[in-house]
Amino acid sequence: MTFEQIHLDHDGQRLGVHLYPDVSPDGPVVVFLPAMGVPAGYYRPWAAALARHGLSVVIPDLRGTGSSGPRPVRASRHGLAELVGDVQRVFDAIADRTAGRKVLLAGHSLGGQLASLHLSRVGTAGVDGLLLLATGLPYYRVYKQRRLGVLAFSHTIYAGASLIGYWPGWGFAGRQSRGVIRDWAYTSRHGRFPTLAGVDAEAALATVDLPVLAVSVAGDHFTPSSTLEHLVGKLSGARVTRTHYRAPERVDHFTWVRAADPLAAQVAAFVESL
């Protein structure tokens, strides 16, 4: 599926945004935020599945990933707060496209966290619903038998990023700034978000008031259902619909993208209900 790519320049960063063709000039729009280290182009099959069910799609690359640059280096200082700020820049850039239309803000893995934090920061105006897909808060305690391994893993990644000055992406999350890894590791150790840009993120999440479709994926060992429940529990003011997706073939945290047509149909039905 083809797309138009635009770039947004701000504060030394260039964000790439993939604009897929409008299925309908006044139909619903899905703004989809990727997982950490996953380029927007990876989601082309997902965008095509959504389009088959009448949904137009916009997918930005997160900082330093895919068509966004520059790549993180030792001097990079951005963390979750800056990634959340980028979400508003994307909405500002596509305001003409979303005006007067239903808008679903969605995210995979870290993208789901960013979507939730964005709404907690700026409110829900202009967004009709939230989709959390194969996402969660990776608090080590909710992994049960694997909890000590997850705790050790988060400490190791954080130590590596601190020592090198950035995370090179060795087998996990792609190349990331030290600040992003710091904030991610904090959520893993403490089960809550750190204070972001001076804002109590935990208290802000409780103010989000809109419909949420929260989807865990069978075969996902990175963000199992327990991590999604932990994140959704922070959205105490939202109206949450929970579902567990079993794809027609064996999938995992990433490969659900290629077997997601039934899931796209569920998302379209959710959007129709908004």
C-alpha positions in Angstrom: 0.0 0.0 0.0 1.5 3.3 -1.0 1.7 6.4 1.2 2.7 10.0 1.1 5.6 11.0 3.4 5.9 14.4 5.0 8.5 15.7 7.4 8.1 17.9 10.5 11.1 19.9 11.7 11.4 21.0 15.3 14.2 21.6 17.8 16.8 19.8 15.7 14.5 16.9 15.0 12.9 15.8 11.8 9.9 13.6 12.2 8.7 11.5 9.3 5.0 10.9 8.9 3.4 8.3 6.6 0.0 9.5 5.2 -1.9 6.7 3.7 -4.6 7.5 1.0 -7.9 8.7 2.4 -10.4 5.8 2.1 -13.2 8.4 2.4 -12.8 12.2 2.6 -15.1 12.4 5.6 -14.5 8.9 7.1 -12.7 7.9 10.3 -8.9 8.5 10.7 -6.6 6.3 12.7 -3.4 8.0 14.1 -1.2 5.0 14.9 1.9 5.3 17.1 4.6 2.6 16.6 6.5 0.5 19.1 9.9 1.5 20.3 12.4 1.0 17.6 9.9 -0.2 15.0 9.8 1.9 11.8 6.4 3.2 10.5 6.9 1.3 7.3 6.7 -2.0 9.2 2.9 -1.4 9.7 2.0 -1.2 6.0 0.1 -4.5 6.1 -1.8 -3.2 9.2 -2.6 0.1 7.4 -3.9 -1.9 4.4 -6.1 -4.0 6.7 -7.6 -1.0 8.3 -8.2 0.6 4.9 -10.1 -2.5 3.8 -12.4 -1.8 6.7 -13.0 1.9 5.8 -10.3 3.5 8.0 -7.8 6.1 6.8 -4.4 5.8 8.5 -1.6 8.1 9.6 1.6 6.6 11.1 4.5 8.7 12.3 8.0 7.4 12.9 9.1 8.0 16.5 12.3 10.1 17.1 15.4 8.6 15.6 13.6 5.7 14.0 12.8 5.0 10.3 12.4 8.2 8.4 12.8 10.4 11.6 16.3 11.7 12.5 18.9 12.3 13.6 19.8 8.9 15.1 20.3 9.1 18.9 23.9 9.8 20.0 25.6 10.5 23.4 24.4 14.1 23.3 20.8 13.1 22.9 18.8 13.9 26.0 15.1 13.3 25.0 12.9 10.9 26.9 9.3 10.0 27.1 8.2 13.6 27.7 9.7 14.7 24.4 8.2 11.7 22.5 4.8 12.6 23.9 5.3 16.2 22.8 5.9 14.9 19.3 2.4 13.4 19.1 0.9 16.9 19.3 3.1 18.1 16.5 1.8 15.3 14.3 -1.8 16.2 15.2 -1.1 19.9 14.3 0.4 18.9 11.0 -2.7 16.8 10.0 -5.3 19.1 11.4 -6.8 19.7 7.9 -7.1 15.9 7.4 -8.8 15.2 10.7 -11.1 18.2 10.9 -14.8 17.2 11.3 -14.0 13.5 11.2 -13.9 10.7 13.8 -10.3 10.2 15.1 -9.0 7.1 16.8 -5.6 7.5 18.5 -3.9 4.2 18.6 -0.6 2.7 19.7 1.4 -0.5 19.7 3.7 -1.2 22.7 5.5 2.0 23.6 3.1 3.8 21.2 0.2 2.9 23.4 1.9 4.5 26.4 2.6 7.6 24.3 -1.0 7.8 23.1 -2.3 7.5 26.7 0.2 10.1 28.0 -0.6 12.5 25.2 -4.3 12.4 26.1 -3.5 12.9 29.7 -1.4 16.0 28.9 -3.6 17.8 26.4 -7.1 16.4 27.0 -9.3 14.4 24.6 -10.5 17.3 22.3 -10.3 16.1 18.7 -9.9 12.4 19.6 -13.0 10.2 19.8 -11.4 7.0 21.1 -8.2 5.3 22.1 -6.8 1.9 20.9 -4.2 0.1 23.0 -2.8 -2.8 21.0 -0.2 -5.2 22.3 0.8 -2.7 24.8 1.1 -2.3 28.5 3.4 -1.1 31.3 6.2 -3.6 31.7 6.3 -3.7 35.6 8.4 -6.6 36.5 6.1 -7.8 39.2 3.2 -8.5 36.8 5.3 -11.0 34.9 4.9 -13.5 37.8 7.4 -16.4 37.2 9.5 -14.3 34.8 9.6 -11.2 37.1 13.2 -11.6 38.2 14.4 -12.0 34.6 12.5 -9.0 33.5 13.9 -6.9 36.4 17.5 -8.0 35.6 16.9 -7.3 31.9 15.7 -3.7 32.5 18.7 -3.1 34.8 21.1 -4.4 32.1 19.6 -2.3 29.3 19.6 0.8 31.5 23.2 0.2 32.6 24.3 -0.3 29.0 22.7 2.9 27.8 24.2 4.8 30.7 27.7 3.5 30.0 27.6 4.0 26.2 25.6 7.2 26.4 22.7 5.8 24.2 21.3 2.4 23.6 22.7 0.9 20.3 19.8 -1.4 19.8 21.5 -4.7 20.5 18.6 -7.1 20.1 16.1 -4.8 21.7 14.2 -1.6 20.9 16.4 -0.3 18.2 18.8 2.7 18.7 17.4 4.9 21.5 18.5 7.9 23.5 19.6 7.4 27.1 16.6 9.3 28.3 14.0 7.0 26.6 15.7 3.9 28.1 15.9 5.6 31.5 12.2 6.3 31.5 11.3 2.9 30.1 13.5 1.2 32.8 11.8 3.3 35.5 8.4 2.0 34.5 9.7 -1.6 34.6 11.2 -1.2 38.1 8.5 0.9 39.7 5.3 0.1 37.8 4.5 3.7 37.2 5.5 6.6 34.9 8.1 9.1 36.2 7.2 12.7 36.4 7.2 14.0 32.9 7.9 17.7 32.1 7.0 18.5 35.7 3.6 16.7 35.4 2.5 13.9 37.6 1.7 11.4 34.8 -0.1 9.0 37.1 -2.6 11.6 38.3 -3.0 12.9 34.7 -3.9 9.5 33.3 -6.8 9.2 35.7 -8.4 12.2 34.0 -8.6 10.7 30.6 -12.3 10.3 29.8 -13.2 8.6 26.5 -13.8 5.1 25.1 -10.8 2.7 25.1 -10.4 -0.5 23.2 -7.6 -2.5 25.0 -6.4 -5.5 23.0 -3.8 -8.1 24.2 -2.5 -10.6 21.6 -2.2 -14.3 22.1 1.5 -15.3 21.8 2.8 -11.9 23.0 5.4 -12.5 25.7 6.7 -8.9 25.7 3.4 -7.3 26.7 1.2 -10.1 28.0 -2.3 -9.4 29.3 -1.1 -8.6 32.8 0.9 -5.6 31.6 -2.0 -4.3 29.7 -4.2 -4.6 32.7 -1.6 -2.7 34.7 -1.7 0.2 32.2 -5.5 0.2 31.8 -5.8 0.4 35.6 -4.3 3.9 35.4 -7.0 5.1 33.0 -9.6 5.0 35.8 -11.8 7.7 34.2 -12.0 5.9 30.8 -14.6 3.5 29.5 -12.6 0.5 28.7 -13.5 -2.5 26.4 -11.1 -5.4 26.9 -10.5 -8.1 24.3 -7.9 -10.7 23.6 -6.9 -11.3 20.0 -6.2 -14.8 18.7 -4.9 -14.5 15.1 -5.7 -17.1 12.5 -2.0 -18.1 12.6 0.7 -18.2 15.3 1.9 -14.6 16.0 3.8 -12.7 18.6 4.4 -9.1 19.9 5.4 -8.0 16.4 4.1 -10.4 13.8 0.4 -9.9 14.5 0.7 -7.1 12.0 0.7 -9.6 9.2 -2.4 -11.5 10.3 -4.6 -8.7 11.5 -7.5 -8.5 9.2 -10.0 -9.9 11.8 -8.5 -7.4 14.3 -9.0 -4.6 11.8 -12.6 -5.5 11.6 -12.9 -5.3 15.4 -11.3 -1.9 15.4 -13.6 -0.7 12.6 -16.6 -1.8 14.7 -15.3 0.0 17.7 -14.8 3.2 15.7 -18.4 2.9 14.3 -19.7 2.7 17.9 -18.0 5.9 18.9 
